[in-house]
Amino acid sequence: MHVLRHTYASDLRDAGESIRALSTYLGHADPGCTLRTYTRLLPTSEDRTRRAIDAAFGEDQAAKDGPEAVAGLETA
């Protein structure tokens, strides 16, 4: 149950949920307690930046620009 609680907290924070809301969901009286307890589980700024760029230009974009796009460019 402990691992599930940490997974829940880290997934919600990673998705952008506020510490104040997460504190309420977890039953903590003080958002500071939530922040001290779960800070180590939060993604770093570099992780968020990498995911944002991957979403914009990563595999999803490569799938959209698959072989059909290359073939279209070759014939243009």
C-alpha positions as CSV (number, residue, x, y, z in Angstrom):
1,M,0.0,0.0,0.0
2,H,2.9,2.3,0.8
3,V,4.4,2.0,-2.7
4,L,1.0,2.6,-4.3
5,R,0.6,5.8,-2.3
6,H,4.0,7.0,-3.5
7,T,3.2,6.1,-7.1
8,Y,-0.1,7.9,-6.9
9,A,1.6,11.0,-5.5
10,S,4.5,11.1,-7.9
11,D,2.2,10.4,-10.9
12,L,-0.1,13.3,-10.0
13,R,2.8,15.7,-9.4
14,D,4.3,14.6,-12.7
15,A,1.0,15.4,-14.4
16,G,1.1,18.9,-12.9
17,E,-1.2,18.6,-9.9
18,S,-0.4,21.2,-7.2
19,I,1.1,20.3,-3.9
20,R,-1.9,21.8,-2.1
21,A,-4.3,19.6,-4.0
22,L,-2.1,16.5,-3.6
23,S,-1.8,17.2,0.1
24,T,-5.6,17.2,0.4
25,Y,-5.9,14.0,-1.6
26,L,-3.4,12.3,0.6
27,G,-5.0,13.5,3.9
28,H,-2.0,15.7,4.9
29,A,-2.9,18.7,7.1
30,D,0.1,20.6,5.8
31,P,1.2,20.9,2.2
32,G,4.8,21.3,3.5
33,C,4.6,17.7,4.8
34,T,3.6,16.5,1.4
35,L,6.4,18.4,-0.3
36,R,9.0,17.2,2.1
37,T,7.8,13.6,1.8
38,Y,7.4,13.4,-2.0
39,T,9.9,15.9,-3.4
40,R,12.5,13.1,-4.1
41,L,9.9,11.5,-6.4
42,L,9.3,14.5,-8.5
43,P,10.8,14.8,-12.0
44,T,13.6,17.2,-12.5
45,S,13.3,20.2,-14.7
46,E,15.5,18.5,-17.2
47,D,13.1,15.5,-17.3
48,R,10.1,17.8,-17.9
49,T,12.0,19.7,-20.6
50,R,13.1,16.4,-22.3
51,R,9.5,15.1,-22.3
52,A,8.1,18.4,-23.7
53,I,10.6,18.4,-26.6
54,D,10.1,14.7,-27.2
55,A,6.3,15.3,-27.4
56,A,6.8,18.1,-29.8
57,F,9.5,16.6,-32.0
58,G,10.0,13.0,-30.8
59,E,8.6,9.7,-31.9
60,D,5.1,11.0,-32.4
61,Q,6.4,13.4,-35.0
62,A,8.5,10.7,-36.6
63,A,5.4,8.5,-37.0
64,K,3.6,11.4,-38.7
65,D,6.5,12.0,-41.0
66,G,6.9,8.3,-41.9
67,P,7.8,6.8,-45.3
68,E,4.9,8.5,-47.0
69,A,6.2,12.0,-46.3
70,V,9.7,11.1,-47.5
71,A,8.3,9.5,-50.7
72,G,6.2,12.7,-51.3
73,L,9.3,14.9,-50.9
74,E,11.2,12.7,-53.4
75,T,8.6,13.2,-56.1
76,A,8.1,16.9,-55.6
